[in-house]
């Protein structure tokens, strides 16, 4: 029963052992932050999973979670060999569970406020009294965008916040006319069908934010962590990597430094507050 529940709630996806991999090598278990719907997320990251499996010569399993909070709780236990997660969640996992930074996406992450192209909402002041889809207050673009709105006189209570399962589903809700606006990440625009993309208009964009990163469990041997780093940094030169970067909204993968990780600390207090105050 426990095993069945784990499969159902973790939404575990296992893949075949790559050619040439040792049959004795245990699968590398990688948690991916559920910022997109499951089918979109795993299809998107499949080229990366396949590349890691080939380069590291061991099976690789991708795991996601039913929601952001479950994902965070699992990665700070820590339950996985590696994680692909948001920057502030990765820093929290480093501080609380000892995960080691490996690499990160270099493309600029920004939060946006999106509305339907035919909406009469022209600026953020028009959001007062409107329904706004938000994936989760724990998402970095939600944290920063909501603070930006508050600084400009639009408080949380001024809007009707509508929970969205994922960031791309929040945009689809705008395209369908189910909500008036959505707060999401700018690259999420690439993860909805082209027809719906044309129905979306952006009225606000935040400053640049730290992006999704890769971290390895401290128990992973140094040689395996280095092999992972090399595989990730070389991913963009492969056909699968070219396809991934053309469709994901990310630009490339770069090394991470401890100095960079410390810059993320400005978001940690609010991250912990939200985790403690909301279910």
PyMOL commands that set and color helices and strands:
alter all, ss='L'
color gray80, all
select helices_A, chain A and resi 2-10+38-56+68-75+87-97+124-127+140-151+156-158+167-176+186-191+194-197+222-237+239-248+258-277
alter helices_A, ss='H'
color red, helices_A
select strands_A, chain A and resi 12-13+28-32+60-63+82-85+100-105+111-116+131-134+160-163+181-185+200-205+213-216+253-255
alter strands_A, ss='S'
color yellow, strands_A
deselect
rebuild
show_as cartoon
